[in-house]
Amino acid sequence: MFTGRYEHTIDKKGRTSMPARFRSELGGDAYISVGIDKNLVIYSTEHFHAMAAEIGRLSLADPTARIYRRRMFNKAEAIEIDANGRFIIPPFLREELSPEPFDKVVFAGSNDYIEIWTVDGWEKAEEEAFHDETVAADFAKLMNDAVERK
């Protein structure tokens, strides 16, 4: 399980270091892709393959399913994490985070995947998740809906 928040530098070539705690959880190589919230996500290879199998069961005749496939896989890349925990975020994915240059990223654990944000992006996401007065009511509704589905 991925938990916690870590800030790391990123150089002009897109090299950064995976937090050591996340490295041990990933257990090797991983996949990086575009997230839903103007962020990037890293999945373990095992989790990414499981998601691919699930998404593969969606009908190709469904236009929403085709868009979802594109979103999940067209910008996904396998990443290799070296012995020192370094890896490269490809240029097209850095551009997804921000069109402006940046020299720090925030890694945030999200249970079964890792989110990567610019510092500014994380501050906005953190404000929404931790300081928005309406979020508690939204969480309660989400949990009630999940219970009703069971």
TARA-V880772 format. One record per residue. N is the residue number from 0. RES is the residue in three letters. BURIAL is 1 if it has 24 or more other C-alpha atoms within 12 Angstrom, else 0. D_FIRST is the distance of its C-alpha to the first C-alpha in whole Angstrom. Layout:
n res burial d_first
N RES BURIAL D_FIRST
N RES BURIAL D_FIRST
//
This chain:
n res burial d_first
0 MET 0 0
1 PHE 1 4
2 THR 0 6
3 GLY 0 10
4 ARG 1 13
5 TYR 1 15
6 GLU 1 19
7 HIS 1 20
8 THR 1 23
9 ILE 1 24
10 ASP 0 28
11 LYS 0 30
12 LYS 0 29
13 GLY 1 26
14 ARG 1 24
15 THR 1 21
16 SER 1 19
17 MET 1 15
18 PRO 1 14
19 ALA 0 13
20 ARG 0 10
21 PHE 1 9
22 ARG 1 11
23 SER 0 10
24 GLU 1 7
25 LEU 1 9
26 GLY 0 12
27 GLY 1 15
28 ASP 1 16
29 ALA 1 15
30 TYR 1 16
31 ILE 1 17
32 SER 1 19
33 VAL 1 20
34 GLY 1 18
35 ILE 0 20
36 ASP 0 21
37 LYS 1 22
38 ASN 1 19
39 LEU 1 18
40 VAL 1 14
41 ILE 1 13
42 TYR 1 11
43 SER 1 11
44 THR 1 14
45 GLU 0 13
46 HIS 1 12
47 PHE 1 15
48 HIS 0 17
49 ALA 0 16
50 MET 0 16
51 ALA 0 20
52 ALA 0 21
53 GLU 0 20
54 ILE 0 22
55 GLY 0 25
56 ARG 0 26
57 LEU 0 27
58 SER 0 31
59 LEU 0 32
60 ALA 0 35
61 ASP 0 33
62 PRO 0 33
63 THR 0 30
64 ALA 0 28
65 ARG 0 29
66 ILE 0 29
67 TYR 1 25
68 ARG 1 25
69 ARG 0 27
70 ARG 0 24
71 MET 1 21
72 PHE 0 23
73 ASN 0 26
74 LYS 1 24
75 ALA 1 21
76 GLU 1 21
77 ALA 1 20
78 ILE 1 19
79 GLU 1 20
80 ILE 1 18
81 ASP 0 21
82 ALA 0 21
83 ASN 0 21
84 GLY 1 18
85 ARG 1 20
86 PHE 1 20
87 ILE 1 23
88 ILE 1 22
89 PRO 1 25
90 PRO 0 28
91 PHE 0 28
92 LEU 1 24
93 ARG 1 25
94 GLU 0 28
95 GLU 1 26
96 LEU 1 24
97 SER 0 27
98 PRO 0 31
99 GLU 0 32
100 PRO 0 31
101 PHE 1 28
102 ASP 0 27
103 LYS 1 24
104 VAL 1 20
105 VAL 1 17
106 PHE 1 14
107 ALA 1 12
108 GLY 1 8
109 SER 0 8
110 ASN 0 5
111 ASP 0 6
112 TYR 1 8
113 ILE 1 10
114 GLU 1 13
115 ILE 1 16
116 TRP 1 19
117 THR 1 22
118 VAL 1 23
119 ASP 0 25
120 GLY 1 23
121 TRP 1 20
122 GLU 0 23
123 LYS 0 24
124 ALA 0 20
125 GLU 0 20
126 GLU 0 23
127 GLU 0 23
128 ALA 0 19
129 PHE 0 20
130 HIS 0 24
131 ASP 0 25
132 GLU 0 28
133 THR 0 27
134 VAL 0 23
135 ALA 0 23
136 ALA 0 26
137 ASP 0 24
138 PHE 0 21
139 ALA 0 23
140 LYS 0 24
141 LEU 0 21
142 MET 0 20
143 ASN 0 24
144 ASP 0 24
145 ALA 0 21
146 VAL 0 23
147 GLU 0 26
148 ARG 0 24
149 LYS 0 23
//
